[in-house]
Amino acid sequence: MKGENEMKRNLLSIIILALLVVNIVLSAIMMVSVSSASKKTAKLVSDISALVGIEINGLPESEHTQAVSMADTAVHNVEGDLTIPLKKGEDGADHYAVGSVSLSLDTKNKDYKNYSETMADMDGIIKDIVFEVMGNYTVDDARSSSEAIKAEILAKLQERFDSTFIYSVSYNFLYN
């Protein structure tokens, strides 16, 4: 009887060991299949976000964006309210963005002294760039893509001035 109980225990231990091995093998197979599907999903989301023009980990940023303290920041408010005709959307109606634009300037930048006193004279150039960029968006796109629009305006301004002394664009538009 004693030998029979030991045999049953040994057989039970072997069955448990076999089940553990099968469990480990099935878990490994499942991990491989889930991780490959997860990688494919992450790549798909990444591709879609690149097409839409957003970043996965936050808002889009220009490659020229820099950290500037508030003590080193001057603000230039573009004079007057802007009324910008937007691109026609699916409804075919005319829509406008009405509001104001402000630029944040880095006072420590070498080009700040060159442009700071004549920024008011540059309002026409700045408005032209804002009109050009905003005019490429429908009212729905303009409402949902404000950070991307700001980044595009900033990139064009930095390119036009050939400097990064303008480091941020802010605007307040109402859409109709």
Disulfide bonds with the S-S distance in Angstrom:
none
